[in-house]
Amino acid sequence: MNVSECLQKGEAYLIERGVPEPKANAEFLMAEMLAVGRLTAVTQGTRALTAKETHQFLDWIKWRGKRIPLAYIIGHQPFLGINIRVTRDSLVPRPETEELVIECERLVKLSKAAAPKILEIGTGTGCIAIALAQLLPSATIFATDLSKSALDLAQKNAITHHVGNRIRFVREDLFSDKQGLRGWADLMVSNPPYIPTKELDDLEPEVLKEPRMALDGGKDGLDAVRAITLMAPKLLKPGGILGMEIGSKQGPAVAKLFAAAGLQGVSVKKDAQGLERFAFGSLPA
Ligand SMILES: C[S@@+](CC[C@H](N)C(=O)[O-])C[C@H]1O[C@@H](n2cnc3c(N)ncnc32)[C@H](O)[C@@H]1O
């Protein structure tokens, strides 16, 4: 078969299995298999594929048909212009999280902290910590997660992107007391698990393949948000910033939690889709 025939076969199979964006998915898988960009792959329609290549591509199509996330099949996901390695041990980085990072960068620059200290909670692939390390070259970052396999992956990603020496990855439960970091951080940032437990089963099949620990925010979805917010006044420097990604219906509740913790200038911001997705506040200076 040639590229074009394989793509048609792959797309038809994905349509049959109800996979969203079947054409794009088939093209991404073909591009990965040929180790070229998506555009290059689709312009090579008449290129003949070897039996091994055809087999590989159709195997991947079958996995995608089982609603395994594309990023888990190809093993990486773009995040703010860098390629983040992804495994089933970690959440797949989302485009809205890129927006969280950009706003955090802006706020840290505005604060004029000379050598900013950043604490990220629940680092997963390390995408937030790594992007911030690149955007803020004088920053020192402490990134935690409870999942050892996620931390190993994050460490590898940081080394690949040349910021391994500026990020300390530590296995730590976010519900534990971080005594050693009192008054340390100019910025605390997190994309915590924030989905209410009872809503988990209604998620897209792809999301259900991601680690439950990365998603489950407890009964009202706010267990981790509450814990992080409560510890923020202890861990932030005066004037330090807390930035968090939240569920699109959680804005008012999270704003209340931020204010109750003594944070000021509390704001809930919308993402590019117009959904209330981020909460920010700062400790009085
Ligand atoms: C929504 S994911 C975010 C991952 C990554 N920061 C991102 O934005 O793509 C939440 C992360 O919190 C971690 N996590 C869940 N419960 C935790 C806990 N009790 N203590 C520390 N980390 C936890 C998960 O392992 C997961 O990596």
The ligand as an SDF file (V2000), in Angstrom:
LIG
                    3D

 27 29  0  0  0  0  0  0  0  0999 V2000
   -3.6260   17.3380   36.4040 C   0  0  0  0  0  0  0  0  0  0  0  0
   -2.0800   16.5310   36.5920 S   0  0  0  0  0  0  0  0  0  0  0  0
   -0.9730   17.8240   36.0880 C   0  0  0  0  0  0  0  0  0  0  0  0
    0.2980   17.3360   35.4720 C   0  0  0  0  0  0  0  0  0  0  0  0
    1.1470   18.4420   34.8130 C   0  0  0  0  0  0  0  0  0  0  0  0
    1.5530   19.4320   35.7750 N   0  0  0  0  0  0  0  0  0  0  0  0
    0.3730   19.1030   33.6910 C   0  0  0  0  0  0  0  0  0  0  0  0
   -0.0720   20.2400   33.8720 O   0  0  0  0  0  0  0  0  0  0  0  0
    0.2110   18.4920   32.6130 O   0  0  0  0  0  0  0  0  0  0  0  0
   -1.9210   16.5060   38.3580 C   0  0  0  0  0  0  0  0  0  0  0  0
   -0.6510   15.8950   38.9040 C   0  0  0  0  0  0  0  0  0  0  0  0
   -0.7560   15.8870   40.3360 O   0  0  0  0  0  0  0  0  0  0  0  0
   -0.1970   14.6800   40.8180 C   0  0  0  0  0  0  0  0  0  0  0  0
   -0.8070   14.3670   42.1210 N   0  0  0  0  0  0  0  0  0  0  0  0
   -2.0180   13.8280   42.3660 C   0  0  0  0  0  0  0  0  0  0  0  0
   -2.2010   13.6740   43.6850 N   0  0  0  0  0  0  0  0  0  0  0  0
   -1.0930   14.1220   44.3010 C   0  0  0  0  0  0  0  0  0  0  0  0
   -0.6750   14.2280   45.6530 C   0  0  0  0  0  0  0  0  0  0  0  0
   -1.4650   13.8270   46.6540 N   0  0  0  0  0  0  0  0  0  0  0  0
    0.5340   14.7610   45.9150 N   0  0  0  0  0  0  0  0  0  0  0  0
    1.3540   15.1820   44.8950 C   0  0  0  0  0  0  0  0  0  0  0  0
    1.0210   15.1010   43.5980 N   0  0  0  0  0  0  0  0  0  0  0  0
   -0.1860   14.5780   43.3000 C   0  0  0  0  0  0  0  0  0  0  0  0
   -0.5120   13.6510   39.7630 C   0  0  0  0  0  0  0  0  0  0  0  0
    0.3660   12.5470   39.8460 O   0  0  0  0  0  0  0  0  0  0  0  0
   -0.3760   14.4650   38.4850 C   0  0  0  0  0  0  0  0  0  0  0  0
    0.9270   14.3710   37.9490 O   0  0  0  0  0  0  0  0  0  0  0  0
  1  2  1  0
  2  3  1  0
  2 10  1  0
  3  4  1  0
  4  5  1  0
  5  6  1  0
  5  7  1  0
  7  8  2  0
  7  9  1  0
 10 11  1  0
 11 12  1  0
 11 26  1  0
 12 13  1  0
 13 14  1  0
 13 24  1  0
 14 15  1  0
 14 23  1  0
 15 16  2  0
 16 17  1  0
 17 18  1  0
 17 23  2  0
 18 19  1  0
 18 20  2  0
 20 21  1  0
 21 22  2  0
 22 23  1  0
 24 25  1  0
 24 26  1  0
 26 27  1  0
M  CHG  2   2   1   9  -1
M  END
$$$$
